Amino acid sequence: MYPATGNPDSTEAQIVLIRKEYNMIHANEPKFKVVTEDMDDRSTEGGEIKKYYQGKSLRKARLIFYGETGKTVFEYYFVDGMVIFFLKKIYDYNIPMYMKGSRVSKIEEERFYFNNRKLIRWISSDGKIIAANLYSGKEDEILKDLNETVYKK
């Protein structure tokens, strides 16, 4: 998607472009066509996926998986059919979500930046950049999940 250059700042430059695209997707989201599907087979308490299309082009996919005491939200962002950014949020509730008085007690968030289907930055829930030597396994996991949920036919 974005050309890599030989200079050490190329990852930072790519991330700037990815953030710009992310912001553009959010700004245009109300104009997108939304397709919603149930994903009850992927979670004990059910789930859903919303796919956001700009014309025929998939720009965003939002998956929500419910559990008794929380939910996990995956958001994938796309350019030309390729993932550029993945956001994972885990919401923990103080008591089961369906009970009166339940509230979010903790949110964990991880951010993953991609260029040409390669993970180029991983930011952990504590805001720290994860060492690049750990990217390969996580990249495989994310792309496998993406293929099984968003791209499935």
Backbone bond lengths (Angstrom), bond angles and torsions (degrees), N, CA, C in turn:
res aa  C-N    CA-C-N  psi(-1)  N-CA   C-N-CA  omega(-1)  CA-C   N-CA-C  phi
1 M - - - 1.434 - - 1.523 111.07 -
2 Y 1.288 116.59 -55.73 1.450 120.65 179.15 1.518 108.28 -111.30
3 P 1.312 117.22 133.11 1.461 118.37 -177.82 1.523 111.18 -66.96
4 A 1.317 115.68 135.50 1.457 120.85 175.35 1.522 107.17 -85.48
5 T 1.291 115.13 142.79 1.454 119.21 177.04 1.513 107.84 -115.45
6 G 1.303 116.50 167.50 1.451 120.70 -178.54 1.517 113.12 -78.12
7 N 1.317 118.47 -6.91 1.457 117.85 -176.46 1.525 111.25 -86.46
8 P 1.331 117.19 152.00 1.456 120.90 -174.03 1.524 114.11 -65.88
9 D 1.327 117.40 -17.52 1.456 120.21 -179.75 1.528 112.52 -86.50
10 S 1.339 117.84 2.67 1.458 119.68 -175.64 1.526 111.98 -62.88
11 T 1.333 118.39 -35.96 1.470 120.27 177.23 1.520 109.74 -62.59
12 E 1.333 116.66 -44.56 1.464 119.68 178.56 1.520 111.26 -62.25
13 A 1.322 116.93 -40.41 1.466 121.15 178.83 1.531 110.30 -63.98
14 Q 1.328 117.27 -41.58 1.460 121.24 178.33 1.525 110.30 -64.08
15 I 1.318 117.32 -41.00 1.470 120.93 -179.77 1.518 110.60 -64.99
16 V 1.323 117.48 -37.93 1.466 120.82 175.85 1.530 109.72 -59.81
17 L 1.334 117.15 -44.63 1.469 121.25 178.53 1.529 111.56 -64.80
18 I 1.329 116.80 -40.37 1.468 120.93 179.06 1.525 110.18 -63.83
19 R 1.318 117.40 -43.72 1.476 120.92 178.48 1.527 110.92 -63.06
20 K 1.309 117.01 -38.03 1.463 121.45 177.50 1.533 109.94 -62.67
21 E 1.329 116.46 -44.81 1.469 121.64 178.86 1.537 110.45 -65.11
22 Y 1.317 117.24 -42.07 1.472 123.30 176.88 1.530 109.72 -56.27
23 N 1.330 116.73 -48.30 1.465 121.14 179.94 1.525 111.44 -64.21
24 M 1.319 117.08 -38.01 1.459 120.99 178.50 1.533 110.44 -65.90
25 I 1.325 117.12 -40.94 1.471 120.72 177.73 1.523 109.72 -60.96
26 H 1.333 116.95 -46.01 1.475 120.10 179.15 1.525 111.63 -62.15
27 A 1.317 117.05 -41.98 1.463 120.71 -179.12 1.529 111.81 -63.44
28 N 1.331 116.49 -34.97 1.467 120.95 -177.36 1.523 113.93 -94.30
29 E 1.316 117.53 -3.93 1.466 121.48 -175.36 1.532 114.07 -51.67
30 P 1.335 120.12 -40.23 1.472 118.85 179.32 1.531 113.79 -60.86
31 K 1.319 117.66 -21.22 1.470 122.10 -179.31 1.526 112.30 -87.87
32 F 1.320 117.91 -11.95 1.459 121.57 -175.00 1.519 111.51 -77.30
33 K 1.323 115.22 150.76 1.460 121.82 170.92 1.532 106.34 -79.98
34 V 1.334 117.11 133.78 1.465 121.72 -177.77 1.526 109.39 -114.34
35 V 1.332 115.54 129.24 1.456 122.08 176.35 1.531 106.87 -116.55
36 T 1.338 116.27 124.65 1.467 121.46 -177.55 1.522 110.13 -111.98
37 E 1.337 115.89 136.41 1.466 121.94 177.75 1.525 108.97 -134.09
38 D 1.333 116.23 146.22 1.460 120.60 172.83 1.518 109.90 -75.77
39 M 1.311 115.54 147.22 1.473 121.39 176.93 1.528 108.67 -131.41
40 D 1.319 115.40 49.66 1.455 120.26 -175.93 1.522 113.40 -64.65
41 D 1.317 117.48 -20.42 1.458 120.90 -177.96 1.526 113.01 -79.64
42 R 1.321 118.97 -5.52 1.470 121.63 -174.89 1.523 113.87 -107.10
43 S 1.333 118.08 -2.80 1.457 120.45 -176.35 1.521 109.66 -151.77
44 T 1.316 116.45 147.69 1.465 120.34 -178.27 1.521 112.54 -64.19
45 E 1.322 117.66 -33.50 1.457 121.28 -178.56 1.529 112.62 -104.90
46 G 1.320 117.07 9.04 1.458 120.73 177.35 1.512 112.43 98.93
47 G 1.302 113.80 175.36 1.448 120.04 179.77 1.510 110.77 -173.54
48 E 1.325 114.81 172.90 1.454 119.99 178.12 1.515 109.54 -150.54
49 I 1.315 114.23 159.49 1.452 121.16 174.43 1.521 107.66 -128.27
50 K 1.323 115.07 136.35 1.455 121.83 173.30 1.518 106.59 -118.26
51 K 1.328 114.66 126.60 1.462 120.46 177.90 1.521 107.76 -110.07
52 Y 1.309 115.76 131.49 1.461 123.21 -176.64 1.530 108.60 -108.71
53 Y 1.329 115.28 121.03 1.462 120.90 -176.73 1.524 111.01 -114.85
54 Q 1.318 114.78 136.46 1.455 122.15 169.59 1.521 104.67 -107.01
55 G 1.323 115.75 101.78 1.458 119.91 -169.26 1.522 107.62 66.81
56 K 1.324 116.93 -124.38 1.468 120.61 177.82 1.523 112.21 -98.22
57 S 1.308 115.99 0.54 1.463 121.18 -175.00 1.538 111.67 -92.38
58 L 1.329 116.73 122.34 1.455 121.68 175.82 1.520 108.56 -70.40
59 R 1.321 117.04 123.39 1.457 121.61 -177.71 1.525 112.48 -110.44
60 K 1.349 116.26 -28.32 1.471 119.93 -177.91 1.520 108.60 -154.19
61 A 1.319 115.56 146.91 1.465 121.19 171.17 1.519 106.99 -133.48
62 R 1.318 116.14 131.14 1.467 121.67 -179.99 1.523 108.35 -121.49
63 L 1.330 115.98 117.37 1.451 121.82 179.92 1.514 108.50 -111.03
64 I 1.336 116.15 136.48 1.458 121.12 176.13 1.521 107.61 -125.73
65 F 1.323 114.95 125.86 1.462 121.70 176.39 1.518 107.63 -116.41
66 Y 1.337 115.71 124.59 1.457 120.88 -176.91 1.524 111.24 -98.04
67 G 1.304 114.70 143.00 1.456 123.12 171.22 1.510 107.28 -128.03
68 E 1.303 117.74 174.92 1.459 120.07 -177.06 1.527 111.74 -65.75
69 T 1.315 116.92 -39.92 1.461 119.68 -175.93 1.526 112.86 -115.54
70 G 1.333 115.63 25.59 1.453 117.77 177.49 1.503 112.20 172.59
71 K 1.312 113.92 -174.70 1.458 120.43 176.07 1.519 108.13 -150.11
72 T 1.328 114.33 156.47 1.460 121.41 176.13 1.522 107.29 -121.42
73 V 1.324 115.31 132.90 1.461 121.66 179.97 1.520 108.40 -118.44
74 F 1.325 115.61 126.23 1.460 122.30 174.86 1.528 106.83 -111.67
75 E 1.320 116.76 130.87 1.460 120.93 173.83 1.521 108.40 -125.55
76 Y 1.323 114.89 124.14 1.460 122.22 177.44 1.519 107.70 -111.87
77 Y 1.324 116.55 139.87 1.458 122.82 178.67 1.520 108.29 -121.24
78 F 1.339 116.08 139.55 1.458 121.09 -170.39 1.523 112.99 -129.58
79 V 1.325 114.89 148.51 1.461 123.69 167.78 1.525 106.00 -133.46
80 D 1.310 116.23 127.13 1.466 121.80 179.91 1.527 112.41 52.10
81 G 1.332 116.60 40.05 1.453 121.76 176.56 1.522 115.19 78.09
82 M 1.327 117.17 1.42 1.470 119.93 -179.36 1.526 109.93 -113.10
83 V 1.326 114.81 138.55 1.459 120.07 178.76 1.528 109.48 -67.22
84 I 1.333 115.27 135.21 1.467 120.47 176.40 1.528 110.90 -115.80
85 F 1.342 115.56 -23.82 1.464 119.53 -176.43 1.514 108.81 -152.70
86 F 1.317 115.31 141.01 1.466 122.30 177.65 1.518 107.59 -133.88
87 L 1.328 115.85 128.22 1.456 122.93 178.97 1.520 108.08 -118.85
88 K 1.325 116.10 127.65 1.465 121.53 178.52 1.518 108.34 -119.62
89 K 1.352 116.02 123.14 1.458 121.59 178.18 1.521 109.30 -123.25
90 I 1.308 115.31 131.21 1.465 121.45 176.43 1.523 107.70 -114.37
91 Y 1.338 115.57 121.15 1.460 121.98 179.78 1.529 108.06 -105.70
92 D 1.317 116.58 122.69 1.458 121.59 174.01 1.529 107.97 -105.41
93 Y 1.337 115.88 136.31 1.461 121.48 178.98 1.523 109.75 -105.56
94 N 1.330 116.20 153.71 1.459 121.10 -178.66 1.528 112.34 -68.85
95 I 1.313 117.22 -31.02 1.470 124.31 176.22 1.528 106.46 -142.06
96 P 1.331 119.06 169.42 1.467 118.67 178.97 1.531 112.39 -48.59
97 M 1.329 114.91 138.34 1.468 122.51 -172.85 1.522 113.94 -55.89
98 Y 1.308 116.67 -31.71 1.459 120.42 -174.37 1.523 112.92 -82.56
99 M 1.335 117.50 -5.94 1.465 120.34 -178.65 1.524 110.85 -88.37
100 K 1.338 114.33 147.08 1.459 119.96 178.23 1.524 108.81 -60.94
101 G 1.296 115.56 136.52 1.463 120.23 178.92 1.514 114.21 89.26
102 S 1.337 116.94 0.71 1.464 117.73 179.05 1.523 108.94 -69.13
103 R 1.303 114.99 143.47 1.457 120.29 178.01 1.522 109.18 -149.18
104 V 1.292 115.40 158.85 1.461 120.88 178.91 1.524 107.77 -69.69
105 S 1.322 116.09 125.50 1.469 120.08 179.34 1.524 111.95 -102.10
106 K 1.339 116.33 -21.74 1.460 119.77 -178.53 1.521 109.21 -159.63
107 I 1.345 116.08 142.91 1.464 121.98 173.96 1.524 107.59 -128.38
108 E 1.324 114.94 127.12 1.465 120.66 173.48 1.517 107.09 -112.10
109 E 1.333 115.89 139.07 1.456 120.69 -176.06 1.522 109.68 -136.93
110 E 1.328 114.87 132.25 1.468 120.80 173.87 1.519 107.89 -123.31
111 R 1.345 115.71 145.97 1.460 121.98 -178.82 1.524 109.26 -124.42
112 F 1.329 114.71 137.55 1.461 121.12 -177.46 1.524 108.76 -132.82
113 Y 1.316 116.68 126.11 1.463 122.94 -179.65 1.524 108.78 -109.03
114 F 1.340 115.69 134.86 1.461 121.68 -177.43 1.522 111.58 -122.92
115 N 1.313 115.32 146.95 1.459 122.60 170.07 1.528 107.11 -136.96
116 N 1.335 116.09 121.61 1.473 121.23 -177.84 1.533 112.38 51.49
117 R 1.320 115.76 47.34 1.476 124.13 178.16 1.527 112.80 63.19
118 K 1.323 117.02 19.43 1.470 121.96 176.86 1.522 108.25 -114.99
119 L 1.308 116.37 132.07 1.459 121.94 176.78 1.522 108.37 -71.40
120 I 1.333 115.96 121.51 1.467 119.69 -178.38 1.529 112.87 -112.16
121 R 1.345 117.61 -14.35 1.464 120.72 177.11 1.517 108.51 -157.39
122 W 1.314 115.72 135.88 1.462 123.13 177.38 1.512 106.57 -130.60
123 I 1.322 116.10 120.24 1.458 121.33 178.82 1.524 107.56 -112.27
124 S 1.327 115.20 121.83 1.469 121.48 -175.95 1.531 111.07 -75.29
125 S 1.327 115.66 173.55 1.462 121.13 -177.98 1.529 112.33 -65.00
126 D 1.311 117.86 -19.03 1.467 119.57 176.54 1.529 112.40 -94.02
127 G 1.350 116.20 9.89 1.451 121.33 175.06 1.518 115.31 84.04
128 K 1.330 116.92 6.68 1.462 120.53 -178.69 1.524 110.70 -94.05
129 I 1.338 114.95 146.81 1.459 120.72 176.31 1.528 108.12 -79.43
130 I 1.323 116.07 126.15 1.460 122.70 179.78 1.529 108.79 -78.35
131 A 1.324 115.40 143.77 1.468 121.37 -179.72 1.530 111.24 -59.68
132 A 1.320 115.86 136.18 1.467 122.63 -175.28 1.526 112.89 -61.04
133 N 1.325 118.77 -25.49 1.465 119.51 -179.82 1.531 112.42 -68.55
134 L 1.325 118.50 -10.23 1.466 122.61 177.62 1.527 112.73 -96.62
135 Y 1.334 117.59 -2.12 1.455 121.61 -172.90 1.521 114.49 -69.58
136 S 1.303 118.55 -36.08 1.454 121.56 -171.50 1.525 112.96 -55.20
137 G 1.321 117.73 -52.41 1.461 121.29 -179.37 1.514 112.06 -63.59
138 K 1.326 117.45 -41.46 1.461 121.70 -180.00 1.525 110.65 -67.86
139 E 1.331 116.48 -40.36 1.460 121.35 176.96 1.531 110.14 -58.84
140 D 1.334 116.86 -47.23 1.467 120.88 178.72 1.522 111.27 -59.69
141 E 1.326 117.02 -43.58 1.469 122.68 -179.40 1.535 110.90 -61.66
142 I 1.321 116.77 -47.11 1.468 121.15 -178.36 1.524 110.57 -64.84
143 L 1.328 117.20 -46.61 1.464 120.18 -178.51 1.528 111.67 -66.24
144 K 1.325 117.81 -36.21 1.467 121.59 176.79 1.532 109.55 -63.87
145 D 1.336 116.64 -46.97 1.462 121.43 178.05 1.530 111.02 -60.27
146 L 1.315 116.30 -43.35 1.457 122.01 178.71 1.529 110.46 -58.96
147 N 1.318 116.81 -45.28 1.467 121.27 179.17 1.524 111.95 -64.36
148 E 1.326 117.59 -36.75 1.476 121.24 -176.77 1.528 113.25 -80.34
149 T 1.318 117.26 -20.94 1.470 118.98 -175.98 1.522 113.29 -111.10
150 V 1.311 117.27 -54.16 1.459 121.31 -174.08 1.522 112.41 -83.05
151 Y 1.329 116.29 -46.42 1.460 120.12 -175.25 1.511 113.66 -86.51
152 K 1.326 118.30 -6.04 1.472 120.28 -177.07 1.522 110.84 -57.42
153 K 1.279 114.69 146.75 1.473 119.94 -179.08 1.511 109.19 -100.90
